[in-house]
Structures are given as structure tokens and as C-alpha cells.
């Protein structure tokens, strides 16, 4: 898909059921801010809940949180506080705290925890002329609204309608999106596959030797021809519908080490029709990347994940990139953009102002030697 998904806003059940899929994992002890524009998802922010003491200035906390969105014109927002257990309801999860008489949510109207935090964020959002669609408190699988009036929510909170939970799960499954139990589980999915890395590494050495033999004295013309070939080949591999073979993976890992190949591929990925499929193939290649080849593929995977609104996978991929090469400039830039809460529209706007020729950046004068790493 090339546009941000429409977020179901038929009621709080849809939103609560969607949160694990929007984040990629089931959150706990979190403040989640869901920003929309024209009915479409703009950004899902998740931050740890601030400490409940006088040392935290909630007004400053809220202003820092919302500041990156000021230039991107969101029109609605939903605020969600998630306490303690990371068990938001999904289609396959049993609702916790549903036994008769078990009370998980404060019973007094207006007594919901973290109300001062919600007030501070609401004030910051309102100053941006953004409408607060709802503000929810979730604990142990039950939710209530901070905006509830006239006892519209049971004092004990309520669970998501199972029919809605199944419907939401199915809609994300069609797009290939799943929710893992925790962020730690999400990290493990992106960790290296030791057996696969050991299998791929000698193939990369052989491929690099072939390139040295073919291009070592070929001059600028040969290098530029190789780049053109690699851009077309990698675009067909990543944007195509087939699984990557070992030879394909080697081509991707080696090709992306060339900055001009990488940047031109990113231009194509910015308008790819099936970004979910592209991300799957990039992540598979990432898990097989030996040391020294991780940063380019991880950064490309992070950018595609970010474009899909999957900030969790994007952040983890950037961590892998910077672990491989702490000075990899594109990873540093993307990591900073994600950490301050910029929406993926920021990257789209930058790439939308560039032509494929600008990304390809052919040299004006002759240059000798192999492709730049």
C-alpha cells in the first residue's frame, strides 16, 4: 500500500484492539498517542509512563511529546494510558480481569489514575488546534474513558467486544501485520540468524572478489553501468513477490553498500505498491547480514517500517544499524527523526521533492575505482 491506512474510529473497542498491531507488540506502562489526519493514521507514538513524582514537569513532558507534530497538521488525536500488564485484548488473547466482581479500574468517576498526565497532554494538543477524540485508561485488559460523562463507562471498566477484536485482527492479518507479546520479542525477531549468517558470509566474500575482478580497473563507466544494473536488480528483488534466495540476499547486501544504489532504491521504495512485502524481504536479508553489511540493509528496513507507521520495528532496525556502524550517517538521521517523534510524512515529503536522477547522482567528471562503500 502506498498511503497510510485508515484507522477505524467506530468506537474505543476498535482502537484498543488495534493498538498492539499499530505498535507491533503488546505495550505496558505506556502512554500511546494516536495522531490522525483526514481520517488516516499519521503517527502512533509510544513512550514510557513518566515517574509519578514532583521531579517530572508534566507540562514540559507533554510539550516535548507533541512538538514534532506541529508542522504536520494532525486534526485528531486519541490518548491512551496503559498500566501494568501487557495484555491488551487481541483475537487470540483471553481478556484478563473478566471474572465476576474483579475490579481492575478505579471505581470512582473521575478517579482514573494518571489523569494529571492526560490533562497536560490534552492541553498541549488543544493548543495545536487538534481535537482530542478520546482519552482511555487501560489496565489488565479493561478500559474506561477519561472523557466519560453520565456514567457511560461501567465503573469496573469493560473489555473489548470479542467480535470486534477478531475483525480487527483479521484486517491487520490481511496486510501481514501481527502483534508480538512484548518489545523484547520484537527485538528477537530482528536479531541475526547465526546459521544463516555463517552460510551467507562466504558467498559475500566470493561476490566481492568477483566485483573486484570485474570493476577494479574498469573505470567510471563500468562502475556506473554496474550501479544501474544493481538498482534495477535490487528493486525487482525487494519490490517483487518472490522469496529471496541466498544469491538474491547476497546481491541485496552487497549492492546496498553502495550509497548511490541504496539511495535510488529508497526512492523506489518510497512509492512501492506493497511496502509490507518489501519490509518482509528486507528483514529476512537483515537477519542474514554479516558484520560490516548490517548498517545499509538495517537502515533501509527501518525506513520502510517507518513509512508503514511501524515505529517499533524501525527503531530496533536503527539500533542494529548503529551497532554495526555507529557513524552510518543515514541511520543516525533516521534514528533522530524517529526518536523525536517525526511522522513518516516527513520522509515522504523529502523524497517527494527528489527525482530518481537526483538520488542516482551520476558523477559529472570521470572517477576511477570500485563502487563506494
Secondary structure, DSSP 4 states (H G I P E B T S, - for coil): --SPPBPP-SSHHHHHHHHHHHHSB---SEEEEEEEETTEEEEEEEEEPPPSSTTS-HHHHHHHHHHTTGGGT--EEEEEEEES------TTSPPTT-STT---S--STT--TTHHHHHHHHHHHHHTT-EEEEEEEEETTEEEETT--TT-S-TT-BPPPHHHHHHHHHHHHHTT---BSSHHHHHHHTS--HHHHHHHHHHHHHHHHHHHHHHTTTHHHHHHHHHHHHHHHHHHHHHSSSPP-HHHHHHHHHHTTSHHHHHHHHHHHTT-S-HHHHHHHHHHHHHTPPTTSHHHHHHHHHHHHHHTT-HHHHHHHHHHHHHH-TT-HHHHHHHHHHHTT--THHHHHHHHTS-HHHHH---SS---SSPP-
